[in-house]
Amino acid sequence: VQLQASGGGLVQPGGSLRLSCAASGFTLDNHAVGWFRQAPGKEREGVICINSNDRNIMYGDSVKGRFTISRDNAKNTVYLQMNSLKSEDTAVYYCATDTRVEWCTVRGGWDRYLGMEFWGKGTQVTVSS
């Protein structure tokens, strides 16, 4: 059972990147999936998540209107589309899921959910001119 994040890189401010989160050993379909990030010297921050039936998407305050999340169930992959990137978006990005809990809409805040079942290895995103 594994999550693999990819697609990171160096991009100029105002540019776009699409990150991928591919699962192996289980299916992402019907489970809430999300992205978190951590910049050097900062705490981990919730970026975005999508609930199991795709009816709810929750956004971190700093990415609203710029980032979106989507699924391709045929590829067992979730994507993070990042537009209008800023230097403050520079971080290592991690995808995560929990097959046991509808964590994206959990009471108390999806970005503070501590019991995440699976984490992918991070992918570095650097926004710089």
N, C-alpha and C positions, 0 to 999 in steps of 0.2 A: 504494500500500500504506500503510494508516494504521490506527492504533489511536486510539480516542477515548474517554477516560474522562469520565464525567459522574455527577451525583447528589450532589455534595458540598454542604455548606451549614453552617449554624449549628444546633447541637442542644444541648439541656441534658444535663448528666451523667445517666447512667442511660437515656438515650434510644437510639433506633435510627436507622440510615440504611442505605440500600442504594445502593451504587455500581454503575454499569454500565460495561462496557468493550466497545465495539462495534468490529468490524473491517470494513474495506473493502479490496477489492483482493485478498483471500485469505480462506481459511476458518480459523477457530480450531479447528474440529473436528480431532481427531487430533494436536493439538499441546499441549504443556504451556503453561499460562497462569498468571500470578501477579500479585500486587499487592505493591508496595513503598511506603514512605512516607518522607518527610523533613521533619523539624521544623526550625525556624530554629535555626541554630547546632549542629545535630546531623548525624551521618552518616546516609546512607540506610539504611533498615532493612527487612529482608524481613518481610512481613506474612503471606502465605499463598500457596500455589501448589497447582495440581492437575495431575497428570501427564496424558499424552496419552490414556490409556484410562480415566481417571477412577477408577482403583483406588487411587491414593495421593494424599492431601492432606497437605501439610506446613505446619506452623504456626510462626509466630514465638512465642517463649515468652510474650510479653506479651499475646497475643490468644487463646490456647487457651481453649476453652470459651465464647468470646464472639463470635468471627467465624467465618463459613462462606463457602465459595465454591461456585458452581454454574454450570452452562452452560445456555444455550438455543440449541441448534444451528440451529434454524429461524430464529432471529433473529441468528445469528452473533455472539452476545453472551455474555460471562461476567459474573457478578454477584459482588459482595462484600457480604454481609449482615453488618452490624456492630450488635451488641446490647450493652447494658450499657456504653455508651460512657463513657469517663473523660476528664478534662482532658488527660491525657498521650497520648491518641489524636489530639490536634490536630496536623495535619500536612498537607502536600500528598501526595496519594495518586496513584500511577502504576500503570498496568497494563503488563504486558510479556509478550512471548512470543518464542520462538526456534523456527523451523520445522525447524532442522537438528539439534537436540540435545534429548535427553530431560533437560532441565536441572533439572526439579523434583526428580528423584531422583539427581542427579549426585553422584558421590563427591567429597567435599570441601565439600559444603554448598550447597544451592540458594540460600541467601541470600548466598553469596559468589561466585556465578557471575558472571564479568566479561564474557562474550562475548555478552550479550543482543542479539538481532537487531533487535527492534522494541520501541520504547517509545511509550506514549501520552503525550499532554500531560496534565499533572496536574490534579487537581481538589481544591480546598481543603476540608478538613473541620475545623471549629472546634467544640470541645466546651466550652461555657461557660454559666454561669448568668447 
